[in-house]
Amino acid sequence: MDLFHFDPLAILSFLLTLFRISLLVFLLPFFGGDGVPTLVKGALCLLLSFALWPTLSFSGITFPAHPFSIALMIGSEILLGLTIGLVIRFLFAAIQTGGMLIGFQMGFSMVNVVDPDSGVSESVTAHFLYMIALMTFLSINGHLYLLKALALSFKFIPPGGMVITPQMYKGILSFSGQIFVLAIKIASPVMIAIFLVDLALALISRAAPQMNVLIVGFPIKIAVGFLFLGVLFTIVSMLLNDFVATIGPAYHRLLAP
């Protein structure tokens, strides 16, 4: 038995599998954030690759004769992993955008915190909703459904076999366009409530000009905003449950040839 025999095709297929999984893991908000050490993320990518690679079929793949073809195959796997990861990123971006709109209406536009996951400064309410959504997503096993969708992607598109189709291009544009729609849906209860508070304060200022509406209205808007944030927990939970329920069909439409 030759213990030092290496199959170049097997090594290439494993690397292609690793690149697709790595892009997805590094894009996920719960696995790929800055709060998770790079060594842990790398170990997770290797673990998932070793778990999935033996179950995959590489009957149609041949070792490329030119290095440019290898680079092209690796680039296609990176692009595919990016495509899969962007879908979940768009969902959490919509939730953060909704929280940013809420914070602006509540008067928190000057109050920001540093998000340990991304390392950037963001609104307090945006970070609050993001953490609530993250815990909800993990509690309903959304991460397991996402890993299942990753395994499903290898069934539709084997390593090195990606072809960019108009359907995939339109799907990504559709998901990205839903960010602001979902953000408005999430933020609308609080925004409407605070708008009514502003309207009431405007009427009070007309009836009692001597009252300092700015001083009185600021704590009222904050109190009403936090009161209606409780309603958002149900909305975010329903949104995430619907997403988890449709994640399989969504990736099927996106990746199926």
RASULCOR-V843980 format. One record per backbone hydrogen bond with DSSP energy under -1.0 kcal/mol. NH is the residue of the N-H (numbers start at 0). CO is the residue of the C=O. E is the energy in kcal/mol with one decimal. If there is no record, write none. Layout:
NH,CO,E ; NH,CO,E
//
This chain:
4,1,-1.1 ; 10,6,-2.2 ; 11,7,-2.4 ; 12,8,-2.4 ; 13,9,-2.2 ; 14,10,-2.3 ; 15,11,-2.4 ; 16,12,-2.0 ; 17,13,-2.6 ; 18,14,-2.4 ; 19,15,-1.8 ; 20,16,-2.1 ; 21,17,-2.7 ; 22,18,-1.9 ; 23,19,-1.5 ; 24,20,-2.7 ; 25,21,-2.6 ; 27,23,-1.3 ; 31,27,-2.0 ; 33,116,-4.2 ; 35,32,-1.4 ; 40,36,-2.2 ; 41,37,-2.7 ; 42,38,-2.3 ; 43,39,-2.3 ; 44,40,-2.2 ; 45,41,-2.2 ; 46,42,-2.5 ; 47,43,-2.6 ; 48,44,-2.2 ; 49,45,-2.7 ; 50,46,-1.6 ; 51,47,-2.3 ; 52,48,-2.8 ; 54,51,-1.4 ; 55,52,-1.4 ; 69,65,-1.2 ; 70,66,-2.3 ; 71,67,-2.1 ; 72,68,-2.1 ; 73,69,-2.5 ; 74,70,-2.5 ; 75,71,-2.0 ; 76,72,-1.8 ; 77,73,-2.2 ; 78,74,-2.3 ; 79,75,-2.1 ; 80,76,-2.6 ; 81,77,-2.2 ; 82,78,-2.1 ; 83,79,-2.3 ; 84,80,-2.3 ; 85,81,-2.1 ; 88,84,-1.8 ; 89,85,-2.7 ; 90,86,-1.3 ; 91,87,-1.9 ; 92,88,-2.3 ; 93,89,-2.0 ; 94,90,-1.7 ; 95,91,-2.3 ; 96,92,-2.4 ; 97,93,-2.3 ; 98,94,-2.1 ; 99,95,-2.1 ; 100,96,-2.2 ; 101,97,-2.0 ; 102,98,-2.5 ; 103,99,-2.1 ; 104,100,-1.9 ; 105,101,-2.1 ; 107,102,-3.4 ; 110,107,-1.3 ; 112,121,-2.8 ; 114,119,-3.1 ; 118,114,-3.1 ; 121,112,-2.9 ; 123,110,-1.1 ; 126,122,-2.4 ; 127,123,-2.3 ; 128,124,-2.6 ; 129,125,-2.1 ; 130,126,-2.3 ; 131,127,-2.1 ; 132,128,-2.8 ; 133,129,-2.4 ; 134,130,-2.4 ; 135,131,-2.3 ; 136,132,-2.7 ; 137,133,-2.1 ; 138,134,-2.1 ; 139,135,-1.5 ; 140,137,-1.4 ; 141,136,-2.8 ; 144,140,-1.7 ; 145,141,-1.9 ; 146,142,-1.9 ; 147,143,-2.0 ; 148,144,-2.1 ; 149,145,-1.9 ; 150,146,-2.2 ; 151,147,-2.1 ; 152,148,-1.6 ; 155,151,-1.7 ; 156,152,-3.0 ; 160,157,-2.5 ; 168,164,-2.1 ; 169,165,-2.7 ; 170,166,-2.0 ; 171,167,-2.2 ; 172,168,-1.9 ; 173,169,-2.3 ; 174,170,-2.4 ; 175,171,-2.5 ; 176,172,-2.0 ; 178,175,-1.2 ; 181,177,-2.8 ; 182,178,-2.3 ; 183,179,-2.2 ; 184,180,-2.0 ; 185,181,-2.4 ; 186,182,-2.5 ; 187,183,-2.0 ; 190,186,-2.6 ; 191,187,-2.7 ; 192,188,-2.0 ; 193,189,-2.6 ; 194,190,-2.0 ; 195,191,-2.1 ; 196,192,-1.8 ; 197,193,-2.6 ; 198,194,-2.3 ; 199,195,-2.4 ; 200,196,-2.6 ; 201,197,-2.1 ; 202,198,-1.9 ; 203,199,-2.2 ; 204,200,-2.5 ; 205,201,-1.4 ; 206,202,-1.8 ; 207,203,-3.2 ; 210,207,-1.8 ; 212,210,-1.4 ; 215,211,-2.0 ; 216,212,-3.4 ; 217,213,-1.6 ; 219,215,-1.0 ; 220,216,-2.7 ; 221,217,-1.9 ; 222,218,-2.5 ; 223,219,-2.7 ; 224,220,-2.3 ; 225,221,-2.5 ; 226,222,-2.0 ; 227,223,-2.3 ; 228,224,-1.1 ; 231,227,-1.1 ; 232,228,-1.0 ; 234,230,-1.5 ; 235,231,-3.4 ; 236,232,-2.2 ; 237,233,-2.5 ; 238,234,-2.4 ; 239,235,-2.5 ; 240,236,-2.3 ; 241,237,-2.4 ; 242,238,-2.0 ; 243,239,-2.6 ; 244,240,-2.2 ; 245,241,-1.4 ; 249,245,-2.3 ; 250,246,-2.2 ; 251,247,-2.0 ; 252,248,-2.4 ; 253,249,-1.8 ; 254,250,-2.7 ; 255,251,-2.3
//
